[in-house]
């Protein structure tokens, strides 16, 4: 069943993420502050706190994000894995078996993800939303996990990066599966099947964000320690609360 396949992918992604190191807040640029030799502050003096500063991505950064989300390691690996599971389950059975059928299933999965990603970025551009994934500035596995889940259906808008519910993030998975149903799936598939498949793809998007948060999306991830992050991040500046 499709739900079982998506469950396997989500479990594998979350399992890897649980072993990733917790994120750390960035320090203010040029602060030069050391907690090891600093004197105790006056009790009545407000203390600086780190607050994230949002920088809206350039068109080049958004293009880079689109290319990574479409042709990067996650969608390619996901298409190969889901294609293999579909091959074992003979889904759909009309495509048969063998290497040609496996290639068709891999191509179908990759095509769905391509349409999904393109729809998300195109609608976001039209609505002025920033749907790029931003790694959490928080600490701890569960806080970072919650941030990844919430980011599935939210986006940043405006110069300050206010987070709000995102229509492109919600619509995109269904655009991909509906395209497959009416484009290359067997004729017995209907809009109901496309909607059902879109639900599972939305869950897959949750798993993708978890992977971005813990595995390859930022400096506090497994691969982020080796390669520069491919997703944007916020800077942190010191500010005082009255």
Buried (B, 14 or more C-beta within 10 A) or exposed (E): EBEEBBBEBBEEBBEBBEEBEBBEBBEBEEEEEEEEEEEEEEEEEEEBEBBBBBEBBEEEBBEBBBEBBBEBEBBBEBBBBBBBBBBEBEBBEEBEEEEEBBEBBBEBBBBBBBBBBBBBBBBBBEEEBBBBBBBBBBEEBEBBBBBBBEBBBBBBBEEEBEBEEBBBBBBBBBBBBBBBBEEBBEEEBEEEBBBBBBBBBBBBBBBBBBBBBBBBBBEBBBEBEEEEBBBBBBBBBBEEEE
